[in-house]
Amino acid sequence: MRLSGLAERMPVAARILVLAFFLCLGVGAAGWGTQLVEFYETGCPHCARLHQFLESLSPKYPELEIIRYEIHEPEGQQLLDKLLRAYNTELGSVPIVFIGDVAMIEDTFIGLEAEPVVASGRAADMRLEEAIRVAIAQSAPSPLERAKTVEGKGLAGTLTIPAVLVAAAADSVNPCTFAVLVLLLGTLLVAGRKGKVLQAGLSFTLAIYISYFLMGLGIFSAIQAAGVQRPFILAVSGLAILLGLWNMKDYFAYGKWFTIEVPQRWRPTVKRITSSVVSVPGAFAVGVLDSLFLLPCSSGPYIAILALLSKTTTRTQGIGLLLFYNLIFILPLLLITLGVHFGFTTTARAERWRSARLGKLHLVSGVVMFLLGAGMIVVLQLGYL
């Protein structure tokens, strides 16, 4: 029986299925094309120029499929992190392109030569077109396939949440903020405002939470937008180690040379402002001032964690971990407020406890800062960060 006769007797639905089958075979034989993955930033003139150049190549290379991601979108950030590790390179300025065995980070080409090559303008266009031509000729696998071979965030990503938890717990043992809160609550009690203790304490704590979170978010956004580079991480890690050693010094020789607390010349002003507050809005204002003037007490672990988050998380994940960090940071303040309100302790007893353990508080904070800084350097040297 002839095939044409068989086709005529087939139902319409069967004909469609057979046609689809042969189309699939044809597509499979021709291949799915060569994929180029491009990362751009909205408003970036260099990205706009690259996009125009790639669009001009489309008629010349119909096999080329261009996949674009905005670098600030969570999906794009996660994919970019995997591609950077798959191509064994570091984050740089946009535009960023991956095709075949080549990565282009702004004006630097990695993979065409034994060493990275810097080119701009027409020279960069020619190198990129050559990479496209080679990838098409070799039927190079898609960069997206390479990204699938990279699982998770590596060792640094695995350690991010434990690092946030430990650093926040150590940072929460903050002698400076304890002192201000105890003074504030004591002022309210002396003024006969015992009923305001809970509200004022919660208002002060809320101000600390909001202020520290917003400052952290600003630093995190700035670091992530600029792109965390190896020298910056090394500098932050070194700072954490130095601050850690200096904090540990205060366990053995408290008050000698320089102490990582609010400067002596600021203390009378802080005490005067705090002791004049007898209202809930005033407590909130004191909390905001406290977060600004007493930042030296907690800047070390906070900045180190912000650098780690900017490298190992997307913006959404980073914000969530910042909220978590600051929640742990304020827990002791909540406990002090509730303890004084319900009569489990007094402000005088809380201040005596704080003063008697200043050295140990500095020791705990110092050890955590030192380990955090040293750990980041080790992870960086091993290539996991």
Secondary structure as UniProt FT lines:
FT   HELIX           3..9
FT   HELIX           12..30
FT   STRAND          34..40
FT   TURN            42..43
FT   HELIX           45..57
FT   TURN            58..60
FT   TURN            62..63
FT   STRAND          64..70
FT   TURN            71..72
FT   HELIX           74..86
FT   TURN            87..88
FT   STRAND          96..99
FT   TURN            100..101
FT   STRAND          102..105
FT   TURN            106..107
FT   STRAND          108..110
FT   STRAND          117..118
FT   HELIX           121..137
FT   TURN            138..139
FT   HELIX           143..148
FT   TURN            152..153
FT   HELIX           154..172
FT   HELIX           175..190
FT   TURN            191..192
FT   HELIX           194..196
FT   HELIX           197..226
FT   HELIX           230..252
FT   TURN            254..255
FT   HELIX           264..266
FT   HELIX           267..275
FT   HELIX           280..293
FT   HELIX           295..297
FT   HELIX           299..312
FT   HELIX           315..341
FT   TURN            342..343
FT   HELIX           347..356
FT   HELIX           358..381
FT   TURN            382..383
//
